[in-house]
């Protein structure tokens, strides 16, 4: 039987907004966080026990983090899986999710191959070594296609559409490093499932519907506005993804609802887009919108605690607060009073000192009646009222 006494310490590689929200969720459980982040006074710093300032691949800093922790996890895929594995073994500290999973996720080509091997539906894809490979993929998959950097890309970075054979050279010039290409998916909706692996249990939150612009998540509405059959299929695919991954904790699973397409064997097929082995932006709705947040679930999962309930408190909508500036500058947000005066609005500010174009600076969540669509309209009004000056 678990007892509470000296608080366990969770070491987290990364101290951005996800680390901040992890610490906020861990505190009521009596869990303290120490984070490793290269930015002094990172967003998580005000709410964690301590920050170790160091690069994510700094072996000495990671060893220091492990020495102070009862378990290790990460909130950013830039963590080094080899170092995590080594310090975990040397210090006798468990690491979750498994560094092997992080290693798989970090390379999008390896990730897609792993999923396909396990029978998880994914878009058609090909490795790209050179111009000839990309042209050959165009012949096989058809245009348009999406050229992707295999490592490091996020929020649209490292992804370039290839509309025709005439665009091949420009696309290759725009993306560096190892590459892959995927067939373009003419989806009906972008969906996501926040799923969590515990010690001997698995849980999923209700399926979310995501709105992206310029490949950056703008809004999430839950439950997703689609058929019950599609919701059930999305949850089943998410559970198949978890079966293909090792290690406890939260996984953000982004999906396409394709409808009737050449890549879908039937109507309303679900294809996996990408996986994040950590709490995910599309799961922020869970803080106010679910009985247990994704952040508390991650803490529970990593430490081997029983998982919490994932039921919704009601329909919920989340809208991101993005930098609306043309050049980086000190962050000063206006319009806060209007948002706070909105009944039921929950404003989350990530504590970043500098605002940049389209940088994620916070989010607004609303929960309740009459419908998720109405809540989404209110959430949009709230974020429209916020501006950086």
Secondary structure, DSSP 8 states (H G I E B T S, - for coil): -----S--EEEEE--SHHHHHHHHHHHTTT-EEEEEESSTT-TTGGGSSEEEE--TT-HHHHHHHHHT-SEEEESSTTS-HHHHHHHHHHHT-EESS-HHHHHHHHSHHHHHHHHHHTT--B--EEEE-SHHHHHHHHHHH-SSEEEEESSS--TTTTEEEE-SGGGHHHHHHH--SSEEEEE----SEEEEEEEEE-SS-EEE---EEEEEETTEEEEEEES-SS-HHHHHHHHHHHHHHHHH--SSEEEEEEEEE--S-TT-SSTT-EEEEEEESS--GGGTTHHHHBSS-HHHHHHHHHHT-------BSS-EEEEEEE---SS-EE--EE-HHHHHTSTT-EEEE---SEE-TT-EEEEEEEE-SS-HHHHHHHHHHHHHH-EE-
